């Protein structure tokens, strides 16, 4: 349960960071897709470091397999995000906080599930599954 709470807190910090970047970029004239990509790019390092060390307690050197899994999960979650964003734009939410918010929620749910199961597996987390 503590792991889930920590993941949620990291997610909130990462989402807040990404959202600030996204909304600032939109305010500065960036389009939805560029703003969205920039926001998530800024949040990647924060997410990896905090989730790896604090949420899931992974210690030691970073393994290439972790980076590959993290990248794959981020990529898949981002595709989910863009799909939702495109749907929201088609329904009139262009350059909109509502459209971006819906896309961020979809990303977060997908990212949690896949991170827990595939990215940051430790002997402790595998024993609980």
C-alpha positions in Angstrom: 0.0 0.0 0.0 2.9 2.4 0.8 4.2 1.8 -2.7 0.9 2.8 -4.2 0.8 6.0 -2.1 4.4 6.9 -3.1 3.6 6.2 -6.7 0.7 8.5 -6.4 2.8 11.3 -4.8 5.5 10.9 -7.5 2.7 11.0 -10.1 1.3 14.2 -8.6 4.7 15.8 -8.6 5.4 14.6 -12.1 2.0 15.6 -13.4 2.2 19.0 -11.8 5.6 19.6 -13.3 4.5 18.4 -16.7 1.2 20.4 -16.6 3.0 23.6 -15.7 5.3 23.2 -18.6 2.4 22.3 -21.0 0.2 25.1 -19.9 3.1 27.6 -20.0 4.0 26.5 -23.5 0.4 26.9 -24.7 0.3 30.4 -23.2 3.5 31.2 -25.1 1.9 30.1 -28.4 2.8 26.5 -28.7 0.3 24.1 -30.2 -1.1 21.2 -28.3 1.3 18.5 -29.6 4.5 20.5 -29.1 3.4 21.6 -25.6 2.4 18.1 -24.7 5.7 16.6 -25.8 7.8 19.3 -24.0 5.8 18.8 -20.8 6.4 15.0 -20.8 10.0 15.3 -21.8 10.7 17.5 -18.7 8.9 15.0 -16.4 10.7 11.9 -17.6 13.9 12.3 -15.6 12.0 13.2 -12.4 9.6 10.3 -12.8 12.4 7.7 -13.4 14.5 8.9 -10.5 11.8 9.2 -7.9 9.9 6.1 -8.9 13.0 4.0 -9.1 14.5 5.0 -5.8 11.7 6.2 -3.6 8.6 4.4 -4.8 10.0 1.0 -5.7 13.2 1.0 -3.7 15.4 -0.1 -6.5 19.1 0.4 -5.5 22.4 0.1 -7.2 23.4 0.9 -10.7 20.7 1.6 -13.3 20.4 -1.4 -15.7 19.9 -1.0 -19.4 16.9 -3.3 -19.2 15.3 -0.8 -16.8 15.8 2.0 -19.2 14.5 0.0 -22.1 11.4 -1.0 -20.2 10.9 2.5 -18.9 11.2 3.9 -22.4 8.7 1.4 -23.7 6.2 2.1 -21.0 6.6 5.8 -21.4 6.1 5.4 -25.2 3.0 3.3 -24.9 1.5 5.6 -22.2 2.3 8.6 -24.4 0.5 7.0 -27.3 -2.5 6.6 -25.1 -2.2 10.2 -24.1 -2.0 11.4 -27.7 -5.0 9.3 -28.6 -7.1 10.9 -25.9 -5.8 14.3 -26.8 -6.8 13.8 -30.5 -10.2 12.7 -29.5 -10.7 15.7 -27.2 -9.5 18.0 -30.0 -12.0 16.4 -32.4 -14.7 17.2 -29.8 -13.9 20.9 -29.7 -11.2 21.0 -26.9 -8.3 22.5 -29.0 -5.6 24.3 -27.0 -7.7 23.4 -23.9 -6.9 22.6 -20.3 -9.8 20.1 -20.4 -8.3 18.3 -23.4 -4.9 18.2 -21.9 -6.2 17.2 -18.5 -8.1 14.2 -19.9 -5.0 13.1 -21.8 -2.9 13.4 -18.6 -5.3 11.2 -16.7 -5.2 8.5 -19.4 -1.4 8.7 -19.4 -1.1 8.4 -15.6 -3.4 5.3 -15.3 -1.5 3.5 -18.1 1.9 4.5 -16.7 1.0 3.2 -13.2 -0.2 -0.2 -14.3 2.8 -0.8 -16.6 5.4 0.6 -14.3 4.2 -1.6 -11.5 4.1 -4.8 -13.6 7.0 -4.3 -16.0 9.5 -1.5 -15.2 10.5 -1.4 -11.6 10.1 -5.0 -10.5 12.1 -6.0 -7.4 12.1 -9.3 -5.6 9.8 -7.8 -3.0 7.3 -6.5 -5.6 7.4 -9.7 -7.6 6.6 -11.7 -4.4 3.5 -9.7 -3.7 2.0 -10.1 -7.2 
